[in-house]
Amino acid sequence: MSDQPENKQGVASGAEAGRTARSDRESTDGTARASANAADESRSSFGLPDNLRPTLAATHGSPIVKRLFDLTAVLAGLWLIWPLLLAIALWVKLDSPGPVFFRQVRVGRGGQLFRIHKFRTMQINAEAAGQLTVGADARVTRAGRLLRKTKLDELPQLLDVLFGDMSLVGPRPEVPKYVALYPARVKEVVLSVRPGITDWASIRMIDENELLGKAADAEKMYIESILPQKLDYYLQYARSYTLWGDVQIILATLLKIVSR
């Protein structure tokens, strides 16, 4: 008689041990799955730090205020610098055969394609040799060398801002070839805003061409090193832009160009 309660207690202890073991296994499996998911997320986000992952809700300024600022600034700017634009256009035309403007398909907000405006700085049909400009690229014209160094070749993009394809400040618009490499969730955030003429990536990576010129494989370096760095800046901007922040970036851009 005295053995029966002891057997029940042993059975109960065994059952409890089984439940504990199953719980431990489930916990371990859950941790493993979470680790695997985290690893997948890291790979799908170009190895971006947690604070730049596009998983949190964006907290930024008003798109309407941003657009009004763009229009006001562009109209004022075009009115002030139109003589400079005409002078550069004449210089480009006289310096080398070809059109005044360089038009290239870029990816805009929401994945919409548009043709960007730049003063032409290369020989005609230069894209046949590749879409990256590397170091002292032989395709760059005499006028183009100065225009690129001073960023004056970017001025026609004021027209793209006026037409609504771009903003004064925002992630630089990429060609479809490289946008196709963006991880899906990164692409969604970066393309949620209009691309811009300038941003922090443009300022802090202003010597990108020189870096590519020193690389053994420029295309590989761009995809594996430079593009992920740009995406860091693009995500940061898309998730936290403000009007005052845009003003700061514009001023920092002008200072960077003047100090080169």
trRosetta pair geometry for C-beta under 8 A, 3 or more apart (Angstrom, degrees):
i j d omega theta_ij theta_ji phi_ij phi_ji
1 4 6.3 -43 -166 9 40 113
2 5 7.2 -52 -169 32 43 100
2 6 7.1 37 144 -11 67 114
3 6 5.5 -68 -156 44 43 113
3 7 6.0 46 151 -27 78 104
4 7 5.8 -52 -147 31 31 110
4 8 6.6 31 155 -17 64 103
5 8 5.6 -54 -150 36 36 112
5 9 6.2 36 152 -20 68 105
6 9 5.6 -53 -148 37 33 112
6 10 6.4 36 151 -22 65 104
7 10 5.5 -53 -149 34 33 113
7 11 6.4 34 152 -20 66 102
8 11 5.7 -51 -149 35 32 111
8 12 6.3 33 152 -20 64 106
9 12 5.6 -52 -147 37 32 113
9 13 6.3 34 152 -21 64 105
10 13 5.6 -53 -148 35 31 111
10 14 6.3 32 152 -20 64 105
11 14 5.6 -56 -151 36 31 111
11 15 6.3 31 153 -20 66 105
12 15 5.7 -53 -148 35 31 110
12 16 6.3 32 153 -19 65 106
13 16 5.7 -54 -149 36 31 112
13 17 6.3 33 152 -21 65 106
14 17 5.6 -54 -149 35 32 112
14 18 6.4 35 151 -22 65 103
15 18 5.5 -52 -152 32 33 113
15 19 6.5 32 151 -18 66 102
16 19 5.8 -52 -150 35 33 109
16 20 6.4 34 151 -20 65 106
17 20 5.6 -54 -149 36 32 113
17 21 6.3 34 152 -21 65 105
18 21 5.7 -54 -149 35 31 111
18 22 6.4 29 154 -17 66 104
19 22 5.8 -54 -148 37 32 109
19 23 6.2 34 152 -21 65 106
20 23 5.6 -54 -148 36 30 113
20 24 6.3 32 153 -21 64 104
21 24 5.7 -53 -150 34 31 112
21 25 6.4 30 152 -18 65 104
22 25 5.7 -54 -149 36 33 110
22 26 6.2 32 153 -19 67 105
23 26 5.7 -54 -146 37 31 110
23 27 6.2 33 153 -21 64 106
24 27 5.6 -54 -148 36 30 112
24 28 6.2 30 153 -19 65 106
25 28 5.6 -56 -148 38 31 111
25 29 6.1 31 154 -19 67 106
26 29 5.6 -52 -144 38 31 110
26 30 6.1 33 154 -21 64 106
27 30 5.7 -55 -148 36 28 111
27 31 6.4 29 153 -19 64 105
28 31 5.7 -54 -149 35 31 111
28 32 6.3 31 152 -19 64 106
29 32 5.6 -55 -149 36 32 112
29 33 6.3 31 154 -19 67 104
30 33 5.7 -53 -147 36 32 109
30 34 6.2 33 154 -19 65 106
31 34 5.6 -55 -148 37 31 112
31 35 6.3 32 153 -20 65 105
32 35 5.7 -54 -149 35 30 112
32 36 6.4 30 153 -19 64 105
33 36 5.6 -55 -149 37 33 111
33 37 6.3 33 153 -19 67 105
34 37 5.7 -53 -147 36 31 111
34 38 6.3 33 153 -21 65 105
35 38 5.6 -53 -148 35 31 112
35 39 6.4 32 152 -20 64 104
36 39 5.6 -54 -150 34 32 112
36 40 6.4 33 151 -19 65 104
37 40 5.6 -53 -149 36 34 112
37 41 6.2 35 152 -21 66 105
38 41 5.6 -53 -148 36 32 112
38 42 6.4 36 152 -23 64 103
39 42 5.6 -51 -150 32 32 113
39 43 6.5 28 153 -15 65 104
40 43 5.8 -58 -151 38 32 107
40 44 6.1 22 155 -14 68 111
41 44 5.8 -61 -142 42 29 106
41 45 6.1 12 162 -8 66 116
41 53 7.4 20 163 -135 114 136
42 45 6.2 -72 -145 44 24 99
42 47 6.0 36 173 -106 86 51
43 47 7.5 15 -105 -59 34 70
44 183 4.5 120 170 -144 68 135
44 184 7.3 -29 -178 29 115 84
44 185 6.9 65 135 23 114 109
45 48 4.5 -88 143 29 105 104
45 53 5.7 -28 -140 -117 162 84
45 54 7.5 -176 -124 15 113 87
45 183 5.5 -102 -90 51 36 162
45 185 6.9 -39 -91 71 90 113
45 186 6.0 139 -135 -56 66 113
46 183 6.2 -140 -27 -10 84 118
46 186 6.6 35 1 -62 113 164
46 227 7.7 -119 -138 115 144 89
46 228 4.3 -177 170 -122 123 99
46 231 5.5 70 55 73 161 152
47 228 6.5 12 53 -159 99 143
48 52 4.7 -104 169 87 118 114
48 53 6.1 153 96 -76 115 62
48 186 7.5 141 -14 -97 147 123
48 228 7.4 -156 -70 -169 79 94
48 231 6.8 -98 -79 113 124 109
48 232 6.0 172 -127 -95 99 77
48 235 6.8 39 -154 28 155 160
49 52 5.3 75 64 16 78 103
49 53 7.7 -117 103 -32 41 80
49 232 7.6 50 19 -128 93 110
50 53 5.7 -32 -155 -6 40 116
52 232 5.7 -26 -158 -143 169 68
52 235 4.7 93 -178 98 95 133
52 236 5.8 -48 -118 -64 104 80
52 239 7.9 177 -144 22 56 144
53 56 7.2 92 86 -4 83 89
53 185 8.0 10 -176 120 78 131
53 235 7.9 -12 -101 175 6 149
54 185 5.0 177 72 148 118 94
54 186 5.8 165 -3 -98 135 43
54 188 6.6 151 140 71 150 95
54 189 3.7 -135 -129 -30 135 144
54 235 5.9 -113 -65 -141 94 115
54 238 8.0 -5 -111 88 110 127
54 239 7.1 -155 -117 -67 71 125
55 185 7.2 11 -71 172 72 143
56 239 7.3 67 79 -156 94 137
58 189 7.4 157 -69 -141 120 100
58 192 7.5 -153 -37 101 160 152
58 238 6.9 -76 -118 135 133 72
58 239 4.5 -132 -121 -138 85 62
58 240 7.3 -141 -160 -55 78 48
59 239 7.1 30 32 164 60 74
59 240 6.2 15 74 -107 76 72
60 238 7.6 -88 -52 160 155 33
60 239 6.6 -175 -48 156 113 24
60 240 5.5 -168 -88 -134 88 14
60 241 4.7 36 -154 50 124 66
60 242 6.6 -146 -161 -64 67 60
61 65 6.1 -89 159 68 110 122
61 66 6.1 122 102 -53 116 105
61 241 5.8 -80 23 110 99 73
61 242 4.3 122 -45 -126 119 50
61 243 5.3 160 -152 -25 164 74
61 245 7.7 -164 -18 29 128 109
62 65 4.0 78 76 9 110 105
62 66 6.6 -173 93 -10 57 84
63 66 5.4 -54 -146 38 34 116
63 67 6.2 35 155 -21 67 105
63 193 7.9 -153 -108 -123 105 83
64 67 5.8 -54 -149 35 29 109
64 68 6.4 28 153 -16 64 106
65 68 5.8 -55 -147 38 32 111
65 69 6.3 35 153 -21 65 106
65 243 5.8 -66 131 -67 120 128
66 69 5.8 -56 -151 36 29 113
66 70 6.4 33 151 -22 63 105
66 167 6.6 -10 156 -141 112 136
66 241 7.3 45 -98 124 140 125
66 243 6.5 -147 -87 -87 67 80
66 246 7.0 139 -130 -41 92 157
67 70 5.5 -50 -149 33 33 115
67 71 6.4 30 156 -17 65 105
67 164 8.0 17 -142 -122 113 85
67 167 7.7 -88 -95 -110 58 102
68 71 5.9 -54 -146 37 31 109
68 72 6.2 30 157 -17 65 109
69 72 5.9 -58 -145 39 28 109
69 73 6.0 21 161 -13 65 113
69 168 7.6 -90 118 20 96 131
69 243 6.0 161 -51 -136 159 105
69 246 6.9 109 116 91 149 150
70 73 6.1 -65 -145 42 23 105
70 74 5.9 18 162 -17 65 114
70 161 5.3 -139 179 -179 113 113
70 167 5.3 -98 -94 -144 142 71
70 168 5.2 -168 -118 -13 84 97
71 74 5.9 -58 -139 38 25 108
71 75 6.2 23 164 -16 63 109
71 161 7.9 -167 -80 143 46 95
71 162 7.2 96 -121 -120 69 60
72 75 6.3 -59 -147 37 23 106
72 76 6.4 17 157 -12 61 112
73 76 5.9 -61 -148 42 28 109
73 77 5.9 28 155 -22 66 113
73 168 6.0 -5 86 -62 142 151
74 77 5.5 -56 -141 39 29 112
74 78 6.1 28 161 -18 66 105
74 158 5.1 158 -145 -167 97 92
74 161 4.9 -168 -85 100 145 123
74 162 5.2 -164 138 -69 146 85
74 168 7.1 -151 -60 -68 94 104
75 78 6.1 -51 -143 36 27 108
75 79 6.5 28 155 -19 60 108
75 162 7.5 111 -67 -108 70 108
76 79 5.8 -59 -153 36 29 113
76 80 6.4 21 154 -15 65 112
77 80 5.8 -63 -149 39 31 107
77 81 6.0 -12 171 13 70 114
77 158 6.0 -133 97 -131 127 144
78 81 6.7 -73 -128 52 23 84
78 82 6.0 50 171 -64 64 93
78 85 7.8 -4 -142 -18 70 150
78 158 5.8 170 -69 136 96 140
78 162 7.5 20 -38 -62 146 138
79 82 6.7 -24 -141 -17 18 112
81 84 4.5 -46 -172 39 84 119
81 85 5.9 90 128 -27 88 94
81 155 7.1 -116 126 -157 144 133
82 85 5.4 -50 -145 35 38 115
82 86 6.4 39 157 -20 67 102
83 86 5.8 -55 -150 36 33 110
83 87 6.4 34 152 -20 66 106
84 87 5.6 -55 -147 36 32 112
84 88 6.3 30 156 -17 66 105
84 155 7.7 -112 112 -158 111 169
85 88 5.9 -55 -147 37 30 108
85 89 6.3 32 154 -22 64 108
85 155 6.2 -149 -99 128 93 134
85 156 7.4 118 -142 -80 113 73
86 89 5.6 -54 -146 35 31 114
86 90 6.5 31 155 -19 64 105
87 90 5.9 -55 -151 35 30 110
87 91 6.4 31 151 -20 64 107
88 91 5.5 -55 -148 36 34 114
88 92 6.3 35 154 -21 67 104
88 119 5.8 -67 145 -105 119 155
88 147 7.1 106 -155 -107 118 117
88 152 6.1 -154 -113 151 147 123
88 155 7.3 102 49 49 163 140
89 92 5.9 -52 -148 34 30 111
89 93 6.4 28 154 -18 62 109
89 100 4.6 15 -151 -152 87 138
89 119 7.1 -130 -88 -118 58 108
90 93 5.8 -58 -149 37 31 112
90 94 6.2 18 159 -10 67 112
91 94 6.1 -64 -143 43 26 102
91 95 5.9 30 159 -31 65 114
91 143 5.3 152 141 -127 102 138
92 95 5.9 -57 -141 29 24 114
92 96 7.6 -49 -177 41 56 83
92 100 5.2 105 87 -139 129 66
92 119 5.4 -146 -69 -175 151 104
92 120 5.6 120 -174 56 129 86
92 121 8.0 -75 -123 -78 111 48
92 141 7.9 103 -142 80 70 151
92 143 5.5 -162 -97 109 56 154
92 147 7.7 32 -82 -54 104 156
93 100 5.5 -28 -62 -83 95 89
95 141 5.6 102 130 156 121 132
95 142 5.7 -144 -166 61 118 97
95 143 4.0 -116 -54 -18 175 123
95 144 8.0 174 118 -20 148 74
96 123 6.4 -102 165 -104 144 67
96 141 4.5 -114 -10 -125 147 137
96 142 7.4 151 -42 24 110 85
96 143 7.2 -139 1 21 101 109
97 124 6.5 -61 107 -8 87 124
98 120 5.8 -138 117 141 124 163
98 123 7.0 166 -35 -163 147 42
98 124 4.0 -176 -100 -59 121 106
99 102 7.6 151 84 -73 105 42
99 120 6.0 127 84 -35 71 144
99 124 7.7 100 12 -99 76 108
100 119 6.7 -54 166 -136 73 73
100 120 6.4 -179 161 9 21 106
101 117 5.5 -45 -155 -150 127 83
101 118 6.7 126 -161 67 71 39
101 119 6.7 -71 -109 -107 51 34
101 120 6.2 106 149 -36 8 89
101 156 6.1 171 -119 -173 106 172
102 117 7.8 123 67 -164 56 37
102 118 4.5 -26 59 71 103 96
102 119 6.9 31 6 113 94 18
102 120 4.3 130 -50 -96 91 67
102 121 7.0 -55 -24 14 144 68
102 122 7.2 68 -98 34 140 92
102 153 7.9 12 24 -177 124 112
103 115 4.5 15 -175 173 102 118
103 116 6.9 163 -146 69 51 49
103 117 6.6 -13 -97 -97 76 53
104 115 6.6 146 63 -151 22 71
104 116 5.5 -19 59 46 79 99
104 118 7.6 -2 12 15 106 115
104 127 7.5 155 -111 -83 114 142
104 175 6.8 -58 155 -95 116 104
105 113 5.5 -7 -166 -170 103 112
105 114 7.5 153 -145 80 58 24
105 115 5.9 -41 -87 -93 52 68
105 116 8.0 144 -125 4 5 83
105 175 6.7 79 88 -138 75 79
105 176 6.6 -15 119 -14 113 106
106 113 7.2 152 76 -151 35 63
106 114 6.2 -28 62 67 83 73
106 115 7.5 124 15 -122 80 21
106 116 4.8 44 -2 -31 130 115
106 173 3.7 65 162 140 136 122
106 174 6.5 139 -152 76 88 21
106 175 6.1 -73 -108 -87 60 46
106 195 6.9 -93 141 49 129 165
107 111 6.1 -32 -165 -141 106 44
107 112 7.5 130 -162 70 57 35
107 113 6.3 -40 -102 -97 53 62
107 173 6.2 180 61 -164 53 89
107 174 5.9 -13 36 69 106 73
107 175 7.4 96 -9 -177 91 12
107 176 5.7 118 -54 -85 110 63
107 179 4.5 16 16 -48 159 166
107 191 6.9 -55 143 -108 109 119
107 195 7.7 113 92 -42 59 138
108 111 7.7 3 69 91 54 7
108 112 4.7 -37 67 75 103 86
108 113 7.0 151 12 -113 91 10
108 114 4.9 33 -25 8 133 115
108 165 5.4 -94 -105 -168 152 79
108 166 7.2 -108 -122 -73 111 64
108 173 6.1 -18 -86 -119 61 127
108 191 7.6 100 126 -148 31 90
108 194 6.7 -10 -169 -140 96 65
108 195 5.7 -109 -125 6 63 108
109 112 6.3 1 70 29 57 106
109 191 6.1 141 -143 179 37 67
109 192 7.1 16 -150 167 88 13
109 193 6.2 -97 -107 126 107 16
109 194 4.8 -47 -45 -87 124 53
109 195 7.1 -148 -46 -13 71 70
110 191 6.0 167 -46 151 13 104
110 192 7.6 65 -67 -111 61 37
111 179 7.9 150 -123 154 75 144
111 187 7.9 44 -79 164 100 111
111 191 5.6 44 -51 176 63 153
113 176 7.1 -16 -102 -63 112 116
114 160 7.1 123 131 -144 135 109
114 165 4.2 -171 149 -143 172 136
114 173 7.9 -58 59 -159 100 159
116 157 6.4 -12 -167 -104 93 98
116 160 6.0 -12 -134 -78 62 154
116 165 7.8 -158 -93 121 62 137
116 166 7.6 66 -118 -49 90 136
116 173 6.3 174 -72 76 131 137
117 156 3.8 -109 133 132 109 113
117 157 5.7 177 68 -80 84 47
117 159 5.2 14 34 59 157 120
117 160 5.6 -170 21 -40 98 102
118 121 7.3 -54 139 -5 116 100
118 153 5.1 32 -178 158 100 92
118 154 6.4 -28 -122 -100 93 40
118 156 5.8 177 -108 52 18 117
118 157 6.8 9 -80 -48 68 93
119 147 5.7 -107 87 -167 128 151
119 152 7.0 -10 27 121 142 80
119 153 4.4 -119 54 -134 94 67
119 155 7.0 25 -21 46 111 93
119 156 6.0 146 -43 -13 67 121
120 124 7.9 -1 -167 -79 143 66
120 141 7.6 50 127 8 85 136
120 144 7.3 -65 131 -86 55 111
121 140 5.7 -14 146 -141 93 84
121 141 6.1 -149 -177 33 45 93
121 143 7.1 -130 -125 99 66 78
121 144 2.9 118 -168 -138 76 105
121 145 7.7 148 -169 -35 107 31
121 147 5.2 -145 -98 76 113 124
121 148 5.4 102 -165 -50 160 101
121 153 5.0 -30 -46 -107 125 150
122 126 3.8 -44 143 -12 133 165
122 133 7.8 -137 -69 -102 130 114
122 137 7.6 -35 -109 117 111 127
122 139 4.5 15 -152 139 109 100
122 140 5.6 -56 -96 -96 72 44
122 141 6.4 178 -118 -16 17 86
122 144 6.0 100 -56 -121 43 166
123 126 5.2 122 65 -66 71 102
123 139 5.3 -113 26 -162 97 74
123 141 6.4 134 -58 -64 63 91
125 128 5.3 4 167 -8 87 119
126 129 6.3 -57 -177 32 56 104
126 139 4.1 109 -138 -178 120 138
127 130 7.3 -125 -163 77 46 19
127 131 6.0 23 -145 -90 90 69
129 139 6.6 -172 52 -61 138 140
130 134 7.9 5 100 -10 140 113
130 219 7.7 -111 -150 -72 129 110
131 175 5.7 -57 178 10 155 165
131 177 6.7 146 33 38 156 144
132 212 6.3 -141 167 -177 124 158
132 218 5.7 176 115 134 149 123
132 219 6.5 -164 0 -86 149 68
132 222 6.1 -128 -108 -48 142 159
133 137 5.0 -91 -161 -21 77 155
133 139 7.8 -120 -122 63 86 114
133 140 7.2 71 -151 -63 120 111
133 148 7.9 -137 147 -135 160 148
133 209 5.3 -31 108 -117 95 117
133 212 7.7 111 93 71 48 144
134 137 5.7 110 56 -77 56 100
134 209 6.5 -179 -130 -161 20 75
134 212 4.5 -109 -123 120 80 111
134 213 5.0 140 166 -83 73 65
134 215 7.9 -99 -145 46 117 98
134 218 4.7 -55 -105 -112 133 163
135 209 6.2 179 -57 154 21 82
135 210 6.2 76 -109 -122 63 40
135 212 6.5 -134 -32 88 72 76
135 213 2.0 102 -66 -113 106 133
135 214 7.1 129 -80 -34 118 54
136 140 7.8 -110 -173 35 48 128
136 213 6.6 76 4 -133 60 149
137 140 4.9 97 81 -17 93 102
137 209 7.4 -82 -19 -166 110 122
137 213 8.0 -123 -50 -91 72 109
140 144 4.4 -146 -171 103 81 128
140 145 5.6 102 138 -69 124 73
140 148 6.7 -51 -143 -8 135 146
141 144 4.0 101 50 0 77 111
141 145 7.3 -130 90 -16 45 77
142 145 6.3 -44 -161 14 30 110
142 146 8.0 14 151 -1 57 99
143 146 6.4 -66 -166 42 41 101
143 147 5.9 35 147 -19 75 116
144 147 5.4 -60 -137 43 34 112
144 148 5.8 34 164 -21 70 107
144 153 7.1 39 -141 -79 69 138
145 148 6.2 -57 -148 35 23 107
145 149 6.5 21 155 -18 60 110
146 149 5.7 -56 -144 36 33 111
146 150 6.2 9 164 2 68 112
146 152 7.6 -2 126 32 79 125
147 150 6.5 -69 -143 50 24 95
147 151 7.9 -82 164 96 54 2
147 152 4.8 -96 -143 69 70 96
147 153 4.1 87 149 -52 111 95
148 151 7.3 25 -170 -77 30 38
148 153 5.8 0 -77 3 54 136
148 209 7.8 15 164 -6 133 162
149 260 6.8 -172 174 122 86 141
150 257 6.1 71 -162 -172 55 109
150 260 7.8 -165 -98 62 50 133
151 154 5.1 -21 176 14 82 120
151 253 7.9 -114 106 175 169 102
151 257 5.3 -89 26 -110 124 126
152 155 5.7 -13 -171 -18 56 117
153 156 7.9 -37 172 14 47 99
154 157 5.4 -32 178 10 71 123
154 197 5.8 117 163 -163 121 99
154 198 7.8 83 149 -58 158 88
155 158 6.1 -18 177 -7 58 110
156 159 5.6 -23 177 13 68 114
156 160 7.7 70 129 -12 69 94
157 160 4.7 -39 -159 30 63 118
157 161 6.6 69 142 -21 72 92
157 166 6.0 -38 179 71 101 161
157 197 4.8 151 102 -102 136 103
158 161 5.5 -47 -153 33 38 114
158 162 6.4 43 147 -21 65 103
158 197 7.6 13 -67 -74 57 148
159 162 5.4 -51 -148 36 35 115
159 163 6.3 30 154 -15 67 107
160 163 5.7 -54 -143 41 32 108
160 165 4.6 -71 -171 67 87 111
160 166 4.1 43 123 14 109 119
161 164 7.8 51 177 -67 29 20
161 165 7.7 -89 -73 58 24 66
161 166 4.9 -65 -76 85 62 88
161 167 6.2 83 -124 -130 96 17
161 168 5.9 44 -119 -59 149 62
161 197 6.9 -42 -52 -34 122 114
164 194 7.7 -115 177 -113 54 140
165 194 7.3 138 143 -152 29 108
165 195 7.9 -18 144 49 73 97
166 170 7.1 -165 -168 49 73 129
166 173 6.8 -88 -101 -29 108 129
166 194 5.6 141 -151 164 27 109
166 195 5.4 -51 -122 82 85 78
166 196 6.2 131 -178 -110 94 27
166 197 6.5 91 150 -47 134 74
167 170 4.4 85 58 -17 116 128
167 193 7.2 -46 5 161 144 96
167 194 4.1 117 -24 90 102 120
167 195 7.1 173 26 88 82 28
167 196 4.7 -43 77 -96 85 84
167 197 7.7 -125 97 -1 46 77
168 196 6.1 3 104 -151 27 101
168 197 5.7 -38 -155 26 42 112
168 198 7.3 -19 160 35 65 88
168 246 6.6 86 84 -177 109 117
168 250 6.4 -1 149 -85 124 119
169 196 4.5 -2 165 -149 16 153
169 197 7.3 -49 -73 47 36 75
169 198 6.0 -39 -109 75 67 74
169 199 6.0 115 -167 -88 74 70
169 237 7.7 -140 151 -160 95 133
169 241 7.3 161 112 -145 114 128
169 245 7.8 -177 130 115 156 80
169 246 4.2 -174 34 -137 148 89
169 249 4.9 103 -128 80 133 139
169 250 6.4 -94 -62 -53 117 86
170 193 5.4 -154 -141 126 120 113
170 194 5.3 -153 -39 93 176 66
170 195 5.1 174 106 -169 118 21
170 196 2.8 144 38 -31 69 103
170 199 6.1 -74 95 -70 14 119
170 237 6.7 157 -140 138 44 137
170 238 7.9 64 -153 -82 83 75
170 241 7.6 -13 -100 -92 72 158
171 190 5.3 3 -1 -164 176 93
171 193 6.9 114 12 75 99 107
171 195 5.5 -71 83 -123 71 72
171 196 6.5 107 37 19 27 91
171 199 6.0 1 -93 -27 30 166
171 201 7.5 38 -134 21 64 135
171 230 7.8 98 -152 163 94 95
171 233 7.5 145 -109 107 82 86
171 234 3.8 50 -110 -130 124 101
171 237 6.1 172 -55 68 79 133
171 238 6.5 -10 -29 -53 121 104
172 195 6.2 38 180 -169 16 108
172 196 6.8 -65 -78 66 45 68
172 198 7.9 8 -78 -118 92 22
172 199 6.3 -129 -36 21 77 116
172 201 6.5 -108 -2 81 113 123
172 202 6.0 125 -59 -64 123 105
172 230 7.3 -66 40 -162 111 126
172 234 7.9 -94 28 -87 65 109
173 195 3.5 87 -61 144 87 171
174 178 4.7 -100 175 77 130 113
174 179 4.9 155 87 -55 118 88
175 178 5.8 79 62 16 77 95
175 179 7.2 -150 94 -6 34 95
176 179 5.5 -61 -139 42 36 112
176 180 6.2 48 161 -33 69 101
177 180 6.2 -57 -166 20 23 114
177 181 8.0 15 142 -15 54 102
178 181 5.6 -48 -164 25 48 113
178 182 7.8 67 141 -36 64 85
178 222 7.8 -73 -112 138 131 116
178 223 7.4 -146 -127 -101 94 81
178 227 6.4 -147 -169 -115 119 135
179 182 5.6 -27 -166 -2 50 117
179 187 6.8 94 -177 -125 84 112
179 191 7.8 71 -154 -68 124 123
181 223 6.4 -98 -172 -143 170 101
181 227 7.0 16 95 154 133 159
182 186 5.0 -134 -179 92 96 107
182 187 3.9 122 109 -71 129 94
182 190 6.7 -109 -148 36 152 141
182 231 7.0 159 -123 -108 94 129
183 186 4.4 78 63 12 89 112
183 187 6.7 -160 85 -13 40 88
184 187 5.7 -58 -149 34 26 113
184 188 6.6 31 154 -25 63 103
185 188 5.5 -44 -149 27 36 117
185 189 6.9 29 156 -12 63 102
186 189 6.2 -62 -157 38 33 104
186 190 6.1 23 156 -13 70 114
186 231 5.9 7 -176 -166 136 127
186 235 6.5 -66 -143 -78 85 119
187 190 5.9 -60 -137 43 28 106
187 191 5.7 7 171 0 67 118
188 191 6.7 -69 -140 48 16 96
188 192 6.6 34 153 -47 57 104
189 192 5.6 -45 -155 5 31 120
189 235 5.7 46 108 -126 136 80
189 238 5.0 130 156 107 86 143
189 239 6.5 -10 -170 -59 126 95
190 193 7.7 -81 179 37 34 88
190 231 6.9 -69 -74 -137 141 78
190 234 4.6 21 -122 146 109 126
190 235 6.4 -58 -71 -75 87 63
190 238 5.6 -138 -107 -39 37 155
192 238 5.8 102 57 -170 100 121
193 237 7.5 -116 58 122 156 96
193 238 5.0 -160 5 -123 124 85
193 241 7.0 96 -123 9 161 146
196 199 5.4 111 69 -51 129 98
198 202 4.7 -119 -146 67 68 150
198 203 6.9 65 -178 -47 107 88
198 249 6.2 169 113 149 103 105
198 250 6.9 124 68 -100 133 54
198 253 4.4 7 -180 -96 162 150
199 202 5.3 105 48 5 60 101
199 203 7.4 -124 103 -2 35 91
199 233 6.2 131 132 146 116 120
199 234 7.3 59 129 -92 162 61
199 237 5.7 -48 -153 -68 125 163
199 249 6.2 -23 -133 -165 37 144
200 203 5.6 -57 -149 39 38 111
200 204 5.8 12 164 -1 74 114
200 233 4.8 -150 77 -149 101 122
200 236 7.5 -32 42 80 141 128
200 237 6.9 -175 14 -63 104 115
200 249 6.4 -91 -57 -119 68 110
200 252 7.9 10 -106 94 67 148
201 204 6.4 -65 -132 50 25 93
201 205 5.4 -18 179 24 66 119
201 229 7.3 139 -129 124 103 83
201 230 4.7 70 -149 -131 149 73
201 233 3.9 173 -55 70 96 155
201 234 6.8 -8 -24 -48 142 75
202 205 6.9 -65 -115 58 13 82
202 206 6.6 52 161 -86 54 75
202 253 6.9 14 101 -113 117 109
203 206 6.2 -18 -163 -48 23 107
203 249 7.2 -141 -27 -155 137 78
203 252 5.5 7 -123 128 157 110
203 253 5.7 -109 -83 -90 105 65
203 256 5.1 -176 -145 -35 87 162
204 233 7.5 180 44 -84 123 144
205 208 4.9 46 154 -63 96 101
205 226 6.9 123 -163 -150 144 97
205 229 6.8 130 -74 113 141 127
205 230 7.0 -78 29 -81 161 86
206 256 6.1 180 -52 160 156 131
206 260 7.5 -119 133 -89 145 128
207 210 4.5 -34 177 35 94 119
207 211 6.2 102 120 -25 84 93
208 211 5.7 -58 -152 35 34 112
208 212 6.4 31 155 -17 69 106
208 226 6.1 90 -142 -145 108 141
209 212 5.8 -56 -149 38 32 110
209 213 6.3 38 151 -27 65 105
210 213 5.5 -51 -150 29 33 117
210 214 7.0 27 154 -16 62 103
211 214 6.1 -62 -158 34 33 106
211 215 7.0 39 147 -33 64 104
211 221 7.4 -155 137 144 95 138
211 226 7.1 141 99 -80 136 123
212 215 5.5 -49 -154 17 41 119
212 218 4.3 60 -175 -143 96 105
212 221 6.2 173 -117 83 68 128
212 222 6.3 19 -106 -64 118 99
212 226 7.5 -30 -69 -31 97 153
213 218 7.4 22 -73 -96 27 122
215 218 4.9 132 73 -88 120 53
215 220 7.5 -164 162 66 131 85
215 221 4.0 -89 -132 -18 159 153
217 220 3.9 28 114 23 120 118
217 221 6.3 150 89 -19 67 86
218 221 5.7 -58 -146 38 31 110
218 222 6.2 33 157 -23 66 106
219 222 5.8 -54 -150 32 28 111
219 223 6.5 18 157 -11 64 109
220 223 6.0 -61 -146 41 29 105
220 224 5.8 0 168 4 68 119
221 224 6.5 -69 -130 51 22 92
221 225 5.2 -31 -171 32 65 121
221 226 6.4 54 137 -10 77 104
222 225 7.3 -56 -96 54 9 79
222 226 4.9 -41 -137 46 50 122
222 227 5.9 66 155 -32 66 98
223 226 7.9 25 -7 49 16 82
223 227 5.5 -6 -135 13 30 137
224 227 7.6 63 5 38 14 102
224 228 7.3 -14 172 -7 29 117
225 228 6.8 -77 -162 35 15 103
225 229 6.9 7 156 -12 57 112
226 229 5.8 -63 -155 37 34 111
226 230 6.4 34 152 -21 69 106
227 230 5.5 -53 -148 34 34 114
227 231 6.4 36 155 -22 66 103
228 231 5.5 -52 -148 33 35 114
228 232 6.9 47 151 -27 63 94
229 232 5.6 -42 -160 20 37 116
229 233 7.2 29 149 -9 63 101
230 233 5.9 -59 -159 39 38 107
230 234 6.1 38 147 -22 72 109
231 234 5.3 -51 -138 38 37 115
231 235 6.1 37 162 -20 68 104
232 235 6.3 -61 -153 36 22 106
232 236 6.5 21 153 -18 61 111
233 236 5.7 -57 -148 36 31 113
233 237 6.3 27 157 -17 66 108
234 237 6.0 -60 -151 37 28 108
234 238 6.1 23 158 -17 66 111
235 238 5.9 -56 -139 38 29 108
235 239 6.2 13 165 -7 64 115
236 239 6.5 -75 -152 43 21 101
236 240 6.3 -42 173 34 60 114
237 240 7.0 -101 -140 56 19 73
237 241 5.3 38 -179 -68 70 101
238 241 7.0 -7 -109 -18 16 109
240 245 7.6 123 125 -62 80 172
241 245 5.7 -148 -155 79 55 135
241 246 6.6 50 -173 -55 104 93
242 245 4.2 98 53 3 81 107
242 246 7.1 -140 93 -8 45 82
243 246 5.7 -51 -154 30 33 113
243 247 6.7 34 149 -19 64 102
244 247 5.5 -49 -151 33 37 113
244 248 6.5 40 150 -20 65 103
245 248 5.6 -52 -151 34 34 114
245 249 6.5 34 152 -19 66 104
246 249 5.7 -55 -149 35 33 110
246 250 6.4 34 153 -19 66 105
247 250 5.8 -54 -149 35 31 112
247 251 6.4 28 154 -15 65 107
248 251 5.9 -58 -148 39 30 108
248 252 6.1 28 155 -19 66 110
249 252 5.6 -55 -142 40 30 111
249 253 6.3 37 154 -26 64 104
250 253 5.7 -52 -151 30 29 115
250 254 6.7 26 154 -16 63 103
251 254 5.9 -54 -150 36 33 109
251 255 6.3 32 153 -17 65 108
252 255 5.7 -54 -146 39 32 113
252 256 6.2 36 154 -24 65 106
253 256 5.8 -55 -148 33 28 111
253 257 6.5 26 156 -18 64 106
254 257 5.9 -55 -148 35 31 109
254 258 6.3 26 156 -15 65 110
255 258 5.9 -59 -145 40 29 109
255 259 6.0 19 161 -13 65 116
256 259 6.1 -66 -143 42 25 105
256 260 6.8 42 156 -44 61 97
257 260 6.1 -42 -158 3 31 116
